[in-house]
Amino acid sequence: MTLSVMTAGVTTVWIPRLVVLAAIAAVPLVEHNSYWLHVFSLALIGAVLAMGLQLLVGMAGVLSLGQGAFYGIGAYTAASLAIAWQAPFILTILCGGVTAAIASLLLIPIVRLKGSSLAVATLGFGIIVHLVMLNEDWLTGGSIGMMDIPLPTLFGANVGGEAALYYVCLVVAAVVFLALDRIAHSRFGRALVAISQDEEAARASGIAVNVCKSKCFIVAAFTAGVAGGLYAYHSRYLNPNDFTFLKSIDILIMVVIGGLVSLPGAALGALIVVLAPEVLRSSGELRLILFGALVIVLMGTGNRGLAGLIIDLAASARTAWQRRASAKTEAKA
């Protein structure tokens, strides 16, 4: 009985996810426009960013405004290795993630802070990183940025074309999702949830709060660095203005819109934040106003976001269908 219940639970969770994955994988087969494939790839990169921040904001309850800085660190690291050493694609994005994770160690002294104090501290870190990118010409190319980033190479072959890059981004996003989902359901993930609910109670129960927060920062930074490496190869040009404080705000909006504590919700939020401005582009000057109004409306879904709304709607539809089926059975009886 227990095994059947567990099997049913796994089926209920993973079948919808596999259906969604298949639908996403089919996008290049349906949409052949290079521009839209480019935008969809950016949405997948945004999903990687949002899922990493979900670990911090949604699970640990730590408000970070420095995710854009780690994104930039990963991007410039991957681009530098690709340009200077023609390093393999997988190695460069992993190095981007590792460099961002090492940079996050600078934030360990501030994990003792709480609430707005911690948010402001991470904001300051993001501003410092952006200024380094903007002014250190020898390292980042300064305000001109980095150009002529080569195409990614996998197993000795160049990965060219928007469709191929789209699938590369999809594979990375899927791997990140599986890894973070595993973390979320681990003992460490449960400790993060306990910290977000009541930090003092978590500390009293034996959880090393500061250690868990530090590990959470490292994982989130590594994820952002990997996303930055993907972005470097995808755009083939980096500019410091791509990694300002506003990028951190965009990532935070993705998480909140999609729903806190939901990895699929974070991915859905990224899809909306990236695609909505492009869909609204035909409205001209009203585009940003309409996008802002859309964000305000979506914020009204509460902490559970769109993911929670979809779950509630699905549950209501299932209940209505069961009632209708019961009514028909009783009528026949």
C-alpha positions as CSV (number, residue, x, y, z in Angstrom):
1,M,0.0,0.0,0.0
2,T,2.8,2.4,1.0
3,L,4.7,1.6,-2.2
4,S,1.6,2.2,-4.4
5,V,1.0,5.5,-2.7
6,M,4.6,6.5,-3.2
7,T,4.5,5.5,-6.9
8,A,1.3,7.5,-7.4
9,G,2.9,10.5,-5.8
10,V,6.0,10.3,-8.0
11,T,3.8,9.9,-11.1
12,T,1.6,12.8,-10.1
13,V,4.7,15.1,-9.8
14,W,6.9,13.9,-12.7
15,I,4.4,13.2,-15.5
16,P,3.3,16.9,-15.8
17,R,7.0,17.9,-15.6
18,L,7.9,15.6,-18.4
19,V,5.0,16.8,-20.5
20,V,6.2,20.4,-20.1
21,L,9.8,19.4,-20.9
22,A,8.6,17.7,-24.1
23,A,6.6,20.8,-25.0
24,I,9.6,23.1,-24.4
25,A,11.9,20.8,-26.4
26,A,9.4,21.0,-29.4
27,V,9.6,24.8,-29.6
28,P,12.4,24.8,-32.4
29,L,10.3,22.3,-34.3
30,V,7.3,24.7,-34.4
31,E,9.0,28.1,-34.3
32,H,11.7,28.5,-37.0
33,N,12.2,32.3,-36.6
34,S,15.7,32.9,-35.4
35,Y,14.8,36.0,-33.4
36,W,12.1,34.1,-31.3
37,L,14.4,31.2,-30.7
38,H,17.0,33.7,-29.4
39,V,14.4,35.1,-27.0
40,F,13.3,31.7,-25.9
41,S,16.9,30.8,-25.2
42,L,17.2,34.0,-23.0
43,A,14.1,32.8,-21.2
44,L,15.8,29.5,-20.4
45,I,18.9,31.3,-19.1
46,G,16.5,33.5,-17.0
47,A,15.0,30.3,-15.7
48,V,18.4,29.1,-14.5
49,L,19.0,32.5,-12.7
50,A,15.5,32.4,-11.1
51,M,15.8,28.9,-9.9
52,G,19.1,29.7,-8.2
53,L,17.7,32.8,-6.5
54,Q,14.6,30.7,-5.5
55,L,16.9,28.7,-3.2
56,L,17.9,32.0,-1.4
57,V,14.6,33.9,-1.4
58,G,12.0,31.2,-1.5
59,M,13.5,28.5,0.6
60,A,15.9,30.3,3.0
61,G,14.0,33.6,3.2
62,V,17.2,35.5,2.4
63,L,16.6,38.6,0.2
64,S,19.6,39.1,-2.1
65,L,20.0,41.9,-4.6
66,G,23.4,40.8,-5.8
67,Q,22.5,37.9,-8.1
68,G,23.1,40.1,-11.2
69,A,26.8,40.5,-10.0
70,F,27.4,36.7,-9.9
71,Y,25.7,36.5,-13.3
72,G,28.2,39.0,-14.7
73,I,31.2,37.3,-13.0
74,G,30.3,34.0,-14.6
75,A,29.7,35.6,-18.0
76,Y,33.1,37.4,-18.0
77,T,35.0,34.4,-16.7
78,A,33.6,32.1,-19.4
79,A,34.1,34.7,-22.1
80,S,37.7,35.3,-21.0
81,L,38.6,31.6,-21.1
82,A,36.9,31.2,-24.4
83,I,38.7,34.1,-26.0
84,A,42.1,33.7,-24.5
85,W,42.5,30.0,-24.3
86,Q,39.8,28.6,-26.6
87,A,38.7,26.5,-23.6
88,P,35.9,23.9,-24.1
89,F,32.3,25.1,-23.5
90,I,31.5,22.8,-20.6
91,L,34.8,23.8,-18.8
92,T,34.2,27.5,-19.3
93,I,30.7,27.6,-17.9
94,L,31.8,25.4,-15.0
95,C,34.6,27.8,-14.3
96,G,32.2,30.7,-14.5
97,G,30.1,29.0,-11.9
98,V,33.1,28.2,-9.7
99,T,34.4,31.8,-9.9
100,A,31.0,33.2,-9.0
101,A,30.8,30.8,-6.0
102,I,34.3,31.8,-4.9
103,A,33.3,35.5,-5.1
104,S,30.2,34.7,-3.0
105,L,32.6,33.8,-0.1
106,L,33.1,37.6,0.3
107,L,29.5,37.7,1.5
108,I,29.9,35.2,4.3
109,P,30.6,37.9,6.9
110,I,27.2,39.5,6.2
111,V,25.0,36.4,6.6
112,R,24.5,37.4,10.2
113,L,22.5,40.3,9.0
114,K,18.8,40.1,8.5
115,G,16.0,41.6,6.4
116,S,16.7,44.9,4.7
117,S,20.2,45.1,6.1
118,L,21.3,42.0,4.3
119,A,19.5,43.1,1.1
120,V,21.4,46.5,1.1
121,A,24.7,44.7,1.8
122,T,24.2,42.4,-1.3
123,L,23.1,45.5,-3.3
124,G,26.4,47.2,-2.4
125,F,28.3,44.1,-3.5
126,G,26.5,44.2,-6.8
127,I,27.3,47.8,-7.4
128,I,31.0,47.2,-6.6
129,V,31.2,44.3,-9.1
130,H,29.5,46.4,-11.8
131,L,32.0,49.3,-11.2
132,V,34.9,46.8,-11.6
133,M,33.4,45.6,-14.9
134,L,32.9,49.1,-16.1
135,N,36.3,50.6,-15.2
136,E,38.9,47.7,-15.3
137,D,39.7,47.7,-19.0
138,W,42.5,45.2,-18.7
139,L,40.2,42.6,-17.1
140,T,36.7,43.2,-18.7
141,G,37.3,45.5,-21.7
142,G,35.7,48.4,-19.7
143,S,32.7,50.2,-21.1
144,I,33.4,48.7,-24.5
145,G,32.9,45.2,-23.2
146,M,34.0,41.9,-24.6
147,M,33.5,41.1,-28.3
148,D,34.0,38.2,-30.7
149,I,33.2,35.5,-28.1
150,P,33.6,32.2,-30.1
151,L,30.8,29.7,-30.6
152,P,30.6,26.9,-28.0
153,T,32.3,23.7,-28.8
154,L,31.0,20.3,-27.7
155,F,33.2,17.2,-28.3
156,G,35.3,19.2,-30.8
157,A,32.3,20.5,-32.9
158,N,31.1,24.0,-33.0
159,V,27.5,24.5,-31.8
160,G,26.1,27.1,-34.2
161,G,22.6,28.3,-35.0
162,E,19.9,29.4,-32.7
163,A,18.2,26.0,-32.5
164,A,21.4,24.3,-31.3
165,L,22.0,27.0,-28.7
166,Y,18.4,26.7,-27.6
167,Y,18.8,23.0,-26.9
168,V,22.1,23.6,-25.1
169,C,20.3,26.1,-22.8
170,L,17.5,23.6,-22.3
171,V,19.8,20.8,-21.2
172,V,21.6,23.1,-18.8
173,A,18.3,24.4,-17.4
174,A,17.0,20.8,-16.9
175,V,20.2,19.7,-15.1
176,V,20.0,22.8,-12.8
177,F,16.4,22.0,-12.1
178,L,17.1,18.4,-11.2
179,A,20.0,19.4,-9.0
180,L,18.1,22.1,-7.1
181,D,15.0,19.9,-6.8
182,R,17.3,17.3,-5.2
183,I,18.7,19.9,-2.8
184,A,15.2,21.2,-2.0
185,H,14.1,17.7,-0.8
186,S,17.3,17.0,1.1
187,R,18.0,17.5,4.8
188,F,19.8,20.7,3.8
189,G,16.7,22.0,2.0
190,R,14.5,21.2,5.0
191,A,16.9,23.1,7.2
192,L,16.6,26.1,4.8
193,V,12.8,26.0,5.1
194,A,13.0,25.9,8.9
195,I,15.3,28.9,8.9
196,S,12.9,30.9,6.7
197,Q,10.0,30.1,9.0
198,D,11.7,30.8,12.3
199,E,15.4,31.4,12.5
200,E,15.6,31.4,16.3
201,A,13.7,28.1,16.5
202,A,15.9,26.6,13.8
203,R,19.0,27.6,15.8
204,A,17.6,26.2,19.0
205,S,16.9,22.9,17.3
206,G,20.6,22.5,16.4
207,I,20.6,23.9,12.8
208,A,23.8,25.9,12.0
209,V,21.9,28.9,10.6
210,N,24.9,30.9,9.4
211,V,26.6,27.9,7.8
212,C,23.4,27.0,6.0
213,K,23.0,30.5,4.7
214,S,26.6,30.6,3.5
215,K,26.1,27.3,1.6
216,C,22.9,28.7,0.1
217,F,24.8,31.8,-1.1
218,I,27.4,29.6,-2.7
219,V,24.9,27.4,-4.5
220,A,22.9,30.3,-5.8
221,A,26.1,32.1,-6.9
222,F,27.3,29.0,-8.7
223,T,24.0,28.7,-10.5
224,A,24.1,32.4,-11.5
225,G,27.7,31.9,-12.8
226,V,26.7,29.0,-15.0
227,A,23.8,31.1,-16.4
228,G,26.3,33.9,-17.1
229,G,28.5,31.5,-19.0
230,L,25.5,30.5,-21.1
231,Y,24.7,34.1,-21.7
232,A,28.2,34.9,-22.9
233,Y,28.1,32.2,-25.5
234,H,24.6,33.1,-26.5
235,S,25.1,36.8,-27.0
236,R,28.8,36.6,-28.1
237,Y,29.2,40.1,-26.7
238,L,29.3,41.3,-23.1
239,N,28.7,44.9,-21.8
240,P,28.8,45.9,-18.1
241,N,25.4,47.5,-18.5
242,D,23.9,43.9,-18.9
243,F,24.8,43.2,-15.2
244,T,23.6,46.2,-13.3
245,F,21.3,46.4,-10.2
246,L,18.3,46.3,-12.6
247,K,19.3,42.7,-13.6
248,S,19.1,41.6,-10.0
249,I,15.6,43.2,-9.7
250,D,14.5,41.3,-12.9
251,I,15.6,38.0,-11.4
252,L,13.8,38.8,-8.1
253,I,10.6,39.6,-10.1
254,M,10.8,36.3,-11.8
255,V,10.9,34.5,-8.5
256,V,8.1,36.4,-6.9
257,I,5.8,36.2,-9.9
258,G,6.3,32.5,-10.3
259,G,5.8,31.8,-6.7
260,L,8.1,31.4,-3.7
261,V,9.4,27.9,-2.8
262,S,8.5,26.6,-6.3
263,L,11.2,25.8,-8.8
264,P,8.7,25.3,-11.7
265,G,7.2,28.6,-10.6
266,A,10.6,30.4,-10.9
267,A,11.0,29.0,-14.4
268,L,7.5,30.2,-15.3
269,G,8.2,33.6,-13.9
270,A,11.4,33.8,-16.0
271,L,9.4,32.9,-19.1
272,I,6.9,35.8,-18.4
273,V,9.5,38.4,-17.6
274,V,11.5,37.7,-20.7
275,L,8.7,37.1,-23.2
276,A,6.1,39.7,-22.1
277,P,8.2,42.8,-23.1
278,E,8.7,41.2,-26.6
279,V,5.1,40.3,-27.0
280,L,4.1,43.9,-26.0
281,R,6.7,45.5,-28.3
282,S,4.1,46.2,-30.9
283,S,2.4,48.6,-28.4
284,G,5.3,51.1,-28.8
285,E,5.8,53.6,-26.1
286,L,3.1,51.9,-23.9
287,R,5.1,48.7,-23.8
288,L,6.8,49.3,-20.4
289,I,3.6,50.7,-18.9
290,L,1.7,47.6,-19.9
291,F,4.5,45.4,-18.7
292,G,4.5,47.2,-15.3
293,A,0.7,46.8,-15.0
294,L,1.1,43.1,-15.8
295,V,3.7,42.7,-13.1
296,I,1.4,44.5,-10.6
297,V,-1.5,42.2,-11.5
298,L,0.6,39.1,-11.2
299,M,2.0,40.2,-7.8
300,G,-1.6,40.0,-6.6
301,T,-1.4,36.2,-6.7
302,G,0.4,36.3,-3.4
303,N,3.5,34.4,-2.2
304,R,2.5,31.2,-4.0
305,G,2.5,33.1,-7.3
306,L,1.4,31.7,-10.6
307,A,2.5,28.2,-9.6
308,G,0.2,28.2,-6.6
309,L,-2.7,29.7,-8.8
310,I,-2.2,26.9,-11.4
311,I,-2.2,24.2,-8.7
312,D,-5.4,25.6,-7.1
313,L,-7.1,25.8,-10.5
314,A,-6.1,22.2,-11.3
315,A,-7.4,21.0,-7.9
316,S,-10.7,22.8,-8.4
317,A,-11.1,21.3,-11.8
318,R,-10.3,17.9,-10.5
319,T,-12.8,18.3,-7.7
320,A,-15.5,19.5,-10.0
321,W,-14.9,16.6,-12.4
322,Q,-15.1,14.1,-9.5
323,R,-18.3,15.6,-8.3
324,R,-19.8,15.4,-11.8
325,A,-18.7,11.8,-12.1
326,S,-20.2,10.9,-8.7
327,A,-23.5,12.7,-9.6
328,K,-23.7,10.7,-12.9
329,T,-23.0,7.4,-11.0
330,E,-25.7,8.2,-8.4
331,A,-28.2,9.1,-11.2
332,K,-27.6,5.8,-12.9
333,A,-28.1,3.9,-9.6
